[in-house]
């Protein structure tokens, strides 16, 4: 489908491909999490800094999974490009780490904001919950690899990311809730 000279299917494929290393870390952190909280139980103004849901084990597992996924995607990008008939980006080494690390930092930032606004662990924070990891993944990636980020996240691709991510986020969270991996469906 072509809109204003842009093939929407191609843009969708590139957007999801480019964001996968940022989409996966928080899901892996839910599965692998537990253990020592990053904030060590410390508080700020009477509230936990991040809370028990942000752990070292989950964060390390999430960043590792996103990094390994990006490396695997690099190994199959030529084949995937042929299958989808679209040029898919390879991930430079710094991006392979920056995207998943940024995603995890974005999730931590949302937890920090939740605590500052009086929300408890697991409470819904519409908009922030769905895009926190995207914003920080793209910010960290743009700082560490600005040329790659601008070439990959064109306006159409960025638009698709912002529109599709909340739907993907809610769908995966619903699935995790139904499987008993999360206590809330959001």
CORPETA-V478274 format. One record per pair of residues at least 12 apart in sequence whose ideal C-beta (glycine too) atoms are under 7 Angstrom apart, sorted by the first residue. I is the first residue (numbers start at 1). J is the second residue. D is the distance in whole Angstrom. If there is no record, write none. Layout:
# CORPETA-V478274
i:I j:J d:D
i:I j:J d:D
This chain:
# CORPETA-V478274
i:6 j:156 d:5
i:10 j:86 d:4
i:11 j:156 d:5
i:11 j:157 d:6
i:11 j:160 d:5
i:12 j:160 d:6
i:13 j:84 d:5
i:13 j:86 d:5
i:14 j:86 d:6
i:14 j:88 d:6
i:14 j:157 d:5
i:15 j:157 d:5
i:15 j:160 d:4
i:15 j:161 d:5
i:15 j:164 d:7
i:17 j:88 d:5
i:18 j:89 d:6
i:18 j:152 d:5
i:18 j:153 d:7
i:18 j:157 d:7
i:19 j:161 d:6
i:20 j:69 d:6
i:20 j:73 d:7
i:21 j:66 d:4
i:21 j:69 d:5
i:21 j:70 d:4
i:21 j:91 d:7
i:21 j:96 d:7
i:21 j:99 d:4
i:21 j:100 d:5
i:22 j:66 d:7
i:22 j:99 d:5
i:22 j:100 d:6
i:22 j:102 d:7
i:22 j:103 d:4
i:22 j:133 d:6
i:22 j:134 d:7
i:22 j:137 d:4
i:23 j:168 d:7
i:24 j:65 d:6
i:24 j:66 d:5
i:24 j:69 d:5
i:25 j:62 d:3
i:25 j:63 d:6
i:25 j:65 d:6
i:25 j:66 d:4
i:25 j:100 d:4
i:25 j:103 d:5
i:25 j:104 d:5
i:26 j:62 d:6
i:26 j:103 d:6
i:26 j:107 d:5
i:26 j:133 d:6
i:27 j:172 d:6
i:28 j:61 d:5
i:28 j:62 d:5
i:28 j:65 d:4
i:29 j:58 d:4
i:29 j:59 d:6
i:29 j:61 d:6
i:29 j:62 d:4
i:29 j:104 d:7
i:30 j:176 d:6
i:30 j:181 d:6
i:30 j:182 d:6
i:31 j:181 d:6
i:32 j:57 d:6
i:32 j:58 d:6
i:32 j:61 d:4
i:33 j:55 d:5
i:33 j:57 d:6
i:33 j:58 d:3
i:34 j:55 d:6
i:34 j:57 d:6
i:35 j:55 d:5
i:35 j:56 d:6
i:35 j:57 d:4
i:36 j:55 d:6
i:36 j:56 d:5
i:37 j:50 d:7
i:37 j:51 d:7
i:37 j:52 d:5
i:37 j:54 d:6
i:37 j:55 d:6
i:38 j:50 d:6
i:38 j:54 d:5
i:38 j:55 d:6
i:38 j:56 d:6
i:38 j:59 d:7
i:39 j:54 d:7
i:47 j:115 d:4
i:48 j:115 d:6
i:49 j:112 d:7
i:49 j:115 d:7
i:50 j:108 d:6
i:50 j:111 d:5
i:50 j:112 d:6
i:51 j:111 d:6
i:51 j:115 d:6
i:51 j:121 d:5
i:52 j:121 d:7
i:53 j:111 d:7
i:53 j:121 d:5
i:54 j:108 d:5
i:54 j:111 d:5
i:59 j:104 d:5
i:62 j:100 d:6
i:62 j:104 d:5
i:63 j:100 d:5
i:63 j:101 d:5
i:63 j:104 d:6
i:66 j:99 d:6
i:66 j:100 d:2
i:66 j:103 d:7
i:67 j:96 d:5
i:67 j:97 d:5
i:67 j:100 d:6
i:70 j:91 d:4
i:70 j:96 d:4
i:70 j:99 d:7
i:71 j:96 d:6
i:73 j:91 d:7
i:74 j:90 d:5
i:74 j:91 d:6
i:77 j:90 d:5
i:89 j:152 d:5
i:92 j:145 d:6
i:92 j:148 d:6
i:94 j:144 d:5
i:94 j:145 d:5
i:95 j:141 d:6
i:95 j:144 d:7
i:95 j:145 d:5
i:95 j:148 d:6
i:98 j:140 d:5
i:98 j:141 d:5
i:98 j:144 d:4
i:98 j:145 d:7
i:99 j:137 d:5
i:99 j:141 d:5
i:101 j:140 d:6
i:102 j:136 d:4
i:102 j:137 d:4
i:102 j:139 d:6
i:102 j:140 d:3
i:102 j:141 d:6
i:103 j:133 d:4
i:103 j:136 d:7
i:103 j:137 d:4
i:105 j:136 d:5
i:105 j:140 d:7
i:106 j:132 d:4
i:106 j:133 d:4
i:106 j:135 d:6
i:106 j:136 d:3
i:106 j:137 d:6
i:107 j:132 d:6
i:107 j:133 d:5
i:109 j:132 d:6
i:109 j:136 d:6
i:110 j:125 d:6
i:110 j:128 d:5
i:110 j:129 d:6
i:110 j:132 d:4
i:113 j:128 d:6
i:122 j:183 d:6
i:122 j:184 d:5
i:124 j:186 d:5
i:129 j:186 d:6
i:130 j:165 d:6
i:130 j:166 d:4
i:130 j:169 d:5
i:131 j:165 d:6
i:131 j:166 d:7
i:134 j:161 d:6
i:134 j:165 d:5
i:138 j:153 d:7
i:170 j:186 d:7
i:173 j:185 d:6
i:173 j:186 d:6
